[in-house]
């Protein structure tokens, strides 16, 4: 039972360390766009879906509204998104891209391939990792 508490036997630690390292690889690329990694994630969802409610964004990004709301406020202050109240229900907040937010997609297109270059593993291995991570997250 004692071996279960060794760091080297933990599943969570390499996942945590990998996540931190990956975020650190993104940092200089995203700094060129003046956005953070969580802001990048929001923008990617909006580049794909155009408009989302705060709850829809939270579900897609595994973030609660307490985390998402300040992040969205900062994106709005940067002029990248609009937040508007729902017409039928004012409790619903709709998030959409501004023209600047939509245009940022073009500047971000190179980022995924830059990360692949830094990964030091094959594309097949990355896709296997992604599949496994999605399987765990879907549970």
N, C-alpha and C positions, 0 to 999 in steps of 0.2 A: 504494500500500500504506500510505503514511503517513496518509492520510485515514481509514483504518479505525481508527486509534487516537485520533481526536478524540472527545471526550466527546459532542459533539452528534450523532455518527454511531452511537452505541451504543444497542442495544435494551435492554440491562440497566439503564442509568441511569434512564430514565423509569419503568421497572417498579419499580426500587428506591425512587425518590423518591415514586412514587404509593403504594406500600405503606407507607412511613413516614408520609406525610400522612394516609392512611386510618386507620392505627393511632392517630395523634394526634387524629383526629376522634372515635374511639371512646373515648379515654381519659376525658374528663369524664363521659360517659354511664355507663361501666362503674365509675367511681369511686363513683358513687351506689349501686352494688350491692356495692362493696368487692371487685371482682374485676378481674383483668388481662385483656387481650385473649386471650392463649393459654388462660387459664382459661375464658373465655367460649366459645371454640371447643370445648373439652372438654364443657362443659355443653350446648351445642347438640347435639352428637352424642348425649349421654345423654338429653336431652329427647326426641329422636327414637327412639332405640333402647333406652332403659331400662338395659340391661346390656351391657357390652362388655369384652373382654379388653384388656389393655394393648397387645398387638400389633394388635388390631383398631382401637383408637384411633389408634395410630401410623400405620397404613396410611391411614386416613381423613384424618388431619391432616398427613400427610407429615412426621412427627416420629419420631426414633429414641427408643428406650427411655431413653437417657441424658438426653435433654431432657425426656421425658414424666414420668419417675419423680419428680423433685423437684416438678414442677408438680402432680402428683397428690397428693403428700404435703401440699402447701400447701392444696389443696382439701379434703383430709381433715381437716386441722387446723382449717379454717374450718367444719367440720361439714356440708359440701355433698355429699360423696361417701363411700362405703364402699369399702375395698379388702379383698377376701377371697381366700384361696388356693382354687384349684380342688379339688373333692372327688376327682376322678379323677387329677389331676396337680397336685401342689403347686407346680410351676414356673409354672403359669398363674395370673395374678392377674386376678380379676374386678373390674370397676369398676361401681358402681351409685350411683344418686342416693339421698341421704337425703331425708326429708320436706322439710327446709329447701332442699335443692338443687332438688327438684321445684317447690316454691313460688316459687323465684326466677324461674322461667319467666314467670310472670304479670307480675312487675316489669320484665322485660326486653322484653316485647312491643313497646314503643314504639321500641326502638332502631333496627331497620331503616329505619323511615320517617323518623326523625330524620336518619339518614345520607343518605337520598335527598334530603332538603331541603338538606343541606349540599353535595351533589355538584355543583350548578350545571350539570348536564347532564340531558337528558331520560331518562325511564325506558327508552325504546327504546335509547338510546345505552348506558346501563348494562347492559342485557341483552345487547347486542352485545359489549360488553367482557367480560362474564362468559363468554359463549359462546367467545370467542376465547381467553381465559385458560384455560378448562377444556380446550380443544383442545390447547393447548401443554402443559398439565400431564399430559394423558393420554398423551402421546407417550413 
